Amino acid sequence: MTIDFSFDRWERVKADYRRWWAGELDRPLISCTMIDRDAGRAEADRHYRNYAAIYDLAVPAEAIVDLWDYDLSCRRYLGDAFPVVWPNFGPGVMAAFIGARPGPADDTVWFHPEAEKEIADIHLRYDPDNVWFNRVKDVCRAAVGRWGGLVQIGMTDLGGGLDILSTFRHGEKLLLDLYDQPDEVKRLVWEVHDLWHRYYREIDEIIRPSNPGYTDWAEIYSAEPSYMFQCDFCHMIGPKMFDEFVKPELAASCKRQGKSFYHLDGLGQLPHLDSLLSIEALNGVQWVPGAGVSASELWFDVFEKILRAGKLAQVLFHFDLDGSAKIVDRFSAAGFAGRFILWLNGSVEEEGRVLDTMRRYGAI
C-alpha cells in the first residue's frame, strides 16, 4: 500500500473532529492535499475521470477503484486532510436508482426520465435490481476490499428532494405544481425522503465495516452518519414555498442523521438562510457564492450570521491563500476559531504559505 497516511494519523483526525463537532476545539480545521508525490506503484491503465458514470458498465468496479488508488497515492495530506474517495456518479444519482437515465458529460452527469408524466401519475418505487444502484454498491464493495479502513469511503451524491423530483417533473412544470397541485408535490417529496434514507442505509451497510467514519463530497469527517444536504431547486422559489415544501423534509432528514450540513449554493439561496438556521438539528452550513460572484472572503456577513446562530461553517477556497488568511484571522478574532473548517486547494508552489497558515492556527 503506497498511500501516504497511517492509522496513527487517523486517530488524531478522529479526535480533532470529535472536539470540533462538540465545539471544544480551539482552532479551525484546515485541510489541503498536494498532488506531487511519487505514487510508488504503476500508473492505472485507464484515464482518471471525475464521474464514475462515464465508465462503461463492462469496466470492472475493481478497475475504477484502482484509478482512485493511484490518485490517492500521488497525494500528500496536509493539516487535517485525510485520504477519501466517494463514488461520484453525478449529483442526484438517486434519480437513476428510481428509473432515470444518466447522461454523463465531462463536467457533470445529467439525469433524464424515460417518459414525462403528469405529477399524479408519478410514483417512486424501490428497485433492488436497478443497474445503477447495484453499480454503486459494487464499486463500494471493491473500495472496502482495497484499503482495509485506511481510506474514508464517502457516500455517493444521492441528491436533494426537490432536485430529484425535478428530474421526473421538469423545472417549469414542477414550479406550477407547487401552486396547482401542492398535495401531489408533498406526496412525492416524502416518497423521495423514504427512498433516500433507504438507499443511504443500504450503501452504508456495505462501507461501514471498514470505514473510519462518515463523509461525502464535502470531505467533512464525522464519527456518526452525516450528509451535506442540498436543494438547488430552491433558487427558483421564495421563503414561503421553501418553508412549505423543503424545510419539513430537510428538518426530518437532519434528525435522521447524526450530523448534517446544508450546501447553500448561490445568491438565489440566501433568502432561505434564516429558515435554515432555525432548523435545530442542522449542524452547519457551507456557503458558496456561485459562479461569477466575488470570492468568499467578501462574504463575512453571511459566514458571521451562520456562526452567530450557533452553527458550524465550511469555507471553500480554491488557490486563494490571501482570502483564506483574511477569513481565518477575522473569525478567530471574533471568537469563532473552532467553529469553521477551511478546505484549501493550494498549488505545490504555494505549499510554504499553506503550511505557514496551518502552523499559525495549530493544524500541524
N, C-alpha and C positions, 0 to 999 in steps of 0.2 A: 504494500500500500504506500503510495507516494504523496498523499495529501498532507500538506504542511500544517498539521494540527494534532492535538493529543487529547486524551481523556482527562488529563490533569487540567488543561485549559478549559475543557468543558465544565469542570467543577467550578472554576472561577466565573465563567459566563452565567451558569445557573444561579450562583449565589448573588451576583450583582443584579441580575434581572429580578430575582425574587425580592430583593430590597427595593428596587426601582418601582415595581408594581405596588409595593406596600407603602411607598412614599418615604422610605427610610434611607435612600441613597443620597449622599450629599454632593453629587456631581451628575452631569448629564451622561447618558450613554452615547458614545461616539464610535461609529463603525465605518471602516473603509477597507477595501481589498485592492491590492496591486496585482496586475496581471503581467508579471515579468519573470516568473520563476521557471527554471528548467523542470519540466514535468517529471523527469526521471523514468519515463516509460515511453513506449512507442505511441506515435500520434494515432488518433482514431481514424478508421478507414472511411468515414463519411464526413461530409461537411456539416459543421455545427449550425443548427437553426434554432431560433428563439422559440418557435412554435412547433411542438411535437406533432401537431395535427398535420403538418406538411409531409411528414414521412409516410410513405405508403404503408398500408396495414400489413403488408408482407415483410416489412423490416422488423426483425425480432426486437422485442422490448429490451433485451439484454444489449443490443447494439446501440439503442438510444441511451441507455444508462452508461455505456462505455464512453460515449461522447461527453456526457456530463462529467464522468470521472476524469477525463483528460483536461477539461476546462477547470475543474476544481484543483487539479494537480498543478496547474500553471499559476495559481493564485497564492498570495501571501495575505494573511488575515491580521489586520492591524486593529488595535484598540479592542472594542467589544464585538468585532466581527467574528463570525463563525461559518464553517462550511455548510452551505444549504443549497438544495435544489428543490424545484417543485414542478410537477408535471403540467407544463403550460400548454394546454390545448385550446387556448383562446379565452377571452373574457366572457363569462357567462356560458361555459361549456355545458352546464346543466340543460340548456335548451336542446343540445344534441342528445342527451340522455333520454329525453322525452319526445324525440321524434324529429327534431330539426336536422337539416343537412349542413355540415360545416363547409365553409368556403375559405380555405386557407390562402392568405396572401403573405408577402414578405414581412409586413409590419403589423399584421393582426390576423384575426380569424373572424369572418362573418358567419352568421347562422341564418338559414333560410327555412321557412316552413315548407312541408311537402305540398300543402294546399292551404289557401286562405279561407277561413271560415268566419261565420258570424260569431260574435262573442258567446252567445248562448249555446252554440254547438261545440265550443272548445272544452274539452275535459282532459285533464292532465293525469296520466297514469304511470305508475312504476312499472318498468320493464326490465326484469333481471337479465334478459338476453340481449339487451341493447349493445350493439357492437362498440360504441364509443365509451360507454360506461365500463365495459369489460376491457377495453384497450387501456383506459386509465388505471384500472385495477392491476392489469398485467404489468404495466410499467412500474407501478408502486411495488409490486412483489419483487420485480427484478432489482429495484433500488435497495429494498430491505436486504436482499441476499448479497448485495455487493459490498456494503460498507460496515455492517455489523454495529451500527449505532454511532459511528464517528461523524456521519453527515446527517444533518437535520433534513428530513424529507417534508416539505411543506404541502399543505392542502392545495389541490387544484383550484383554479378560479371558477367557482361554481356560479357566481354572478349574483345580482340583486333581484329582488322580487319583481318589480315592475319592468326591469330591464329584460328579464327572462320572458315575462309575459308579452313584451313588445315585439319579441321575435315572432310570435304567433298572431299578434294583432298589431299591425304596424302603426307607428307614430301617430299620425293624424286620426286614425280610426280609434285608437285607444284613448286619445285625448277627448274625443267626442263621447266615448263610452263613459268617461268619468262623469259627464253631465247626464247622458241619456240612460245609461244602464249601470248605475253605481253598484247595485247589489251583485250584478254579474262580475264586475271587476273585483269586488271584495271576495267573492267566492273563489275566484281564480288566484288571487293573492294568497289566500290561506291554503289552497291546493299546492301552490308553489312552496309555501312555508313548510308544509308537512313533508313534501318530497325532498326539499333542500336538506333538511336535517337528517332524513333517512340516508341520503347519499353521503353526507358528511360522515355519519356514523359508520357506514359500511366501508368507506375508504379508510377511515381512521383505524378500524379494526385490523386492517392489513399493515399499516405503517407503524401503529402504536408499539408493538412488542419491542422493537429495537430503536425507536426514535428517542432522542434525548428529551424531547418535549413536543411543542406545537409551534407552528408558524405558517406563513403563506407568502405571497409575493412581496409583501412589505418587509419581510425578514425581521419581525419583532418576535423575539423568543418568549414563550410562556410555558410554565410547567403544567398548566391545565388547558383544556380546549379553548382555542381563541380563533378570532377571524377578523379580517379587515372588511367590514360590510360597506356596501355602496349602493347608490341608486342614481345612475346618470340621467335617467328619465326625469329626475327632479328639476333639471334645468328648465323644463317646459311647463312647470306648474307653480302656483303660488303657495304661500304658507298654509292657507286654509285647506287646500287639497292635500298638501303634504301631511298635515295632521290627521286628515280623514283616511287617506289611502296608503300612506307609507309608515307613519310613526307607530301605529299599533303593532304592526307586524315586526318592524325593526326592534321595538322595545321587547317584544316577546322573544325574538332571536337573541338579543343581548342577554336576556335572563337565562336562556338555554346554554349559553357559552360561559365558560369560567371567566374569560377576559374578552373584551371586544373594543374595536376601534371603528371609526367611520371615515371613509375616503371622501373628503369634501373637495370636489374637483371642479374648479372654475368659478368665476364670478356669479354665474347663474344660480349657484347653490348657497351663496351667502345669506339670502333671506331666510333660509331654514336653520341657520346656526343656533338661534335662541331655542328653537324647539328641540334640536338635537341635544343641546346642553342640559335640557330639563329631563332627559332620559336617565334615570338613576343608575341603571345597570350598564350604561355606556361608559367605558373607562377612559377613552381618549379619542382625539380627532387628528387626522392627517390632513393638513390644508395644502392644496396645490392650486396656485392661482390660475393655471391653464396656459395654453399656447398663446404666444404673442403678448403676454402680460408681464409686467416688471418682475424682477427676481424676488424671491421670498423675503429677503431681508427688509423690503419696503412694506411688509405687511405685519409689523409688530403689533398693531392694534388687534388684528384678528387672532394672532397667537396669544396675546396677552388676555384677551377675552376668554379663550379656551382655558388657559391656565388658571385665571382667577375664578372660574366656575368650578374649580376643583378637579378638572380633567387633565389627563396627560396629553402631550402633543408630540407628533413626529414631524420633523423638519427635513425636507429633501433638498439637497444642493448638488448640482452637477458641475464640477470643475469651477466652483466659486468659493474659494477659501476666504476671500475678504468678507463675503456675505456671511460665511459660517462664523468667522471671528466676531463680527458685529452682533449676531444674534445670541451667541454664547455669552458674550460679555454683558449684553443688556439684560438677558433673562437671569443670569447669575446675580447681577447687581440688584435685581428686583426680588431675589429670594426664591427663584424658580429653578435653580441649578439642577435639582434632582427630579424635575418634573417633565423633562423632554428628552427625546432621542434624536440624534443628528446622524443622518445617513449621507456619507460623502462618497463621491466618485472622483477621487483625485488622480491626476496623472502621475506617472513614475517620476517625471521631472520635478514635481511639486511635493515629493514624499517628505522632504525635510520640513516643509511648512505644515504638512498634515501631522507629522509626529510632534512638532512643537505645540500645535493646538491640543493634541491628545495629552501631552505631558502637563501642559498648563492646567488642565482640568482633571487630571488623575485617571485618564482612560488607559494609560500604560505606566 
